Amino acid sequence: MLLLLLLLHLWLLVTSATLAAYQESLCLALGGDCVREGDCWSHTIHNLCVHPHVCCYTADRRLPEPVTIERVVGGCQRRGKCVRSGGQCVPVDSPCSTWKVNNMCKGSCSCCLGEHRSCAATVTCQLQGGFCYKGKKKLCVHGTILPDACGKRECTCCLPRKCSCGMANGERIVGGTELVSPHKYPWLVGLKLPKKKDGYYCGGTIITARYVITAAHCLYDQDTGRVIKSKFLKVGVGDHNQWTTQDDVQGVTALVDVQNIIVHEKYSFFETFHDIGLVRLAQELDLVSHLQLRAACLPTNPSDMFEGTTGMVYGWGIIQTGDLKQPGIAREVALPILDKDCQGKTLGFMKITSSMLCAGDEKGGKDTCLGDSGGPLTVLKDQRHILVGITSFGIGCGIPGSPGVYTRVSAYLDWITANVKDDSFCN
């Protein structure tokens, strides 16, 4: 009898451990993590983790410091009014990436509005940093309402008052000479492989606090033909002269670690089609507190070609073919964006498609060059810089009749928004 009791006890222990492991695997499958209940202010599921832990299935939204169960659960219960608008009740001092509204939750809690599941936000709303909610328009009283930017009539697109995009620093023309004042284009970044101890081998553009957009070919190891491992890549932000630290801005200039690299799924290392990629930074950038760090604006209309306009390209690329060293200070040049006649033509062995655009001077002499790849081509519209192109490829540098080719950003707006779901764009 004693032996049977011992065997039964052992069976219960094994079953409990197996069940616990199985439950925890379900939590992980949801993209969550088992944490103490007071460490998670987002969605929690009980009975999927061993007590006193719960499954927090938006684990990246944990508060920086633990809070009490009473504060999170007892004081911030789900409230119908907040939930029906597409939000959730959170502690007043907790982070909210969209918009907080008082008087919709009990206790010392606010309603953090978010994308309502039945509201289909258009690309126009998303790329301007907005979100669609249900409810009265006065909920967006301190923001800007964007009309007809949600899929349903009862939904409203709210643009919260937060970071602004496309605002450059300083004037472009001084005494007839083109200059790049320090941190003039605060969204310009450089990609660096510290192990090689060289300068920035490619450029990139800040589009949100977490994401940098660049050319796909910049994210490949040129020796192996494979995507660079995140741990080997660094992103230089808030920099001006890459060869010195004397002009660095404290709290701004930094080499930021990379968490993830996203390359367009149709890109091939041996071709130039779909030459676009994203870099998710390991830390969030402060795009509000410093003039030297901002995001560029993205176009909001997929059909925009920007032909016939003048664009600005800039970066730390070499000045002319044959140079052995890049300049320390980023340089800029104005280039006309050519019309659709460029499409269908062949440049070298590469055919120009509708997802590309050409920019350059017919007489030559002005162009991007080695080291500028992945960097921005922007157009000034309503005093804001719109990122219209990503430096992709060309034949030589500044050769007459041979324009530079850029990835047309407006052709990839859906792809960009689909891959930046965990962050919001600046207004």
HELIX and SHEET records of a PDB file:
HELIX    1   1 LEU A    2  ALA A   29  1                                  28    
HELIX    2   2 GLU A   37  ASP A   39  5                                   3    
HELIX    3   3 ALA A   59  ARG A   61  5                                   3    
HELIX    4   4 ILE A   69  ILE A   69  1                                   1    
HELIX    5   5 GLU A   70  GLY A   74  3                                   5    
HELIX    6   6 GLY A   80  ARG A   84  1                                   5    
HELIX    7   7 VAL A  123  GLN A  126  1                                   4    
HELIX    8   8 LYS A  137  CYS A  140  5                                   4    
HELIX    9   9 PRO A  194  LYS A  196  5                                   3    
HELIX   10  10 ALA A  216  LEU A  219  5                                   4    
HELIX   11  11 SER A  230  PHE A  232  5                                   3    
HELIX   12  12 LYS A  340  CYS A  342  5                                   3    
HELIX   13  13 VAL A  409  TYR A  412  5                                   4    
HELIX   14  14 LEU A  413  ASN A  419  1                                   7    
SHEET    1   A 3 ASP A  33  ARG A  36  0                                        
SHEET    2   A 3 HIS A  53  CYS A  56 -1                                        
SHEET    3   A 3 THR A  44  ILE A  45 -1                                        
SHEET    1   B 3 GLN A  88  PRO A  91  0                                        
SHEET    2   B 3 CYS A 109  LEU A 113 -1                                        
SHEET    3   B 3 TRP A  99  VAL A 101 -1                                        
SHEET    1   C 3 PHE A 131  LYS A 134  0                                        
SHEET    2   C 3 CYS A 155  LEU A 159 -1                                        
SHEET    3   C 3 THR A 144  LEU A 146 -1                                        
SHEET    1   D 2 ILE A 173  VAL A 174  0                                        
SHEET    2   D 2 THR A 177  GLU A 178 -1                                        
SHEET    1   E 7 LEU A 188  LYS A 192  0                                        
SHEET    2   E 7 CYS A 202  ILE A 206 -1                                        
SHEET    3   E 7 TYR A 211  THR A 214 -1                                        
SHEET    4   E 7 GLY A 277  LEU A 281 -1                                        
SHEET    5   E 7 ALA A 254  VAL A 263 -1                                        
SHEET    6   E 7 LYS A 234  VAL A 237 -1                                        
SHEET    7   E 7 LEU A 188  LYS A 192 -1                                        
SHEET    1   F 6 ARG A 331  PRO A 336  0                                        
SHEET    2   F 6 THR A 310  GLY A 315 -1                                        
SHEET    3   F 6 PRO A 376  LYS A 381 -1                                        
SHEET    4   F 6 ARG A 384  PHE A 393 -1                                        
SHEET    5   F 6 GLY A 404  ARG A 408 -1                                        
SHEET    6   F 6 MET A 356  ALA A 359 -1                                        
SHEET    1   G 2 THR A 346  LEU A 347  0                                        
SHEET    2   G 2 MET A 350  LYS A 351 -1                                        
END                                                                             
